[in-house]
Amino acid sequence: MRRNDGIIASGGSGVVGNAVASGKNAQAEVHYGEPAQGDGGRQPSPQEIGDLLSRLIDELGRSDHPDRGDLIEAAEDAREEVTAEAPRRGKLKLFAKGLVEAVPGFTALASLAVTIEEAIRGM
């Protein structure tokens, strides 16, 4: 029988997006560029981004993140903004950047935050 215990980190650990580092003074980095349109990539629709934000709100509600109330409120504002007739991209990009910085210790939230940031940058 094979067993998968997932990621076990002792000492210091760092999680950023989809990268994990473990060890003394551990750091994790993810580098990504603009979505490539020539390779079949497509820009997400406002509805798709709104759905991601709804998922984030649900995940935050179940988390024990110390700032979850503020993050939920910010995500609700971003969801309204992204579905507005003329969304303010600068405001959304600031939200996405702040979100990624706010959740590095919460693996599931960090991965979702990076997905949301990439989707907003693709608008």
Secondary structure as UniProt FT lines:
FT   STRAND          13..16
FT   TURN            17..18
FT   STRAND          19..22
FT   TURN            24..25
FT   TURN            37..40
FT   HELIX           46..62
FT   TURN            66..67
FT   HELIX           68..82
FT   HELIX           89..102
FT   TURN            104..105
FT   HELIX           107..121
//
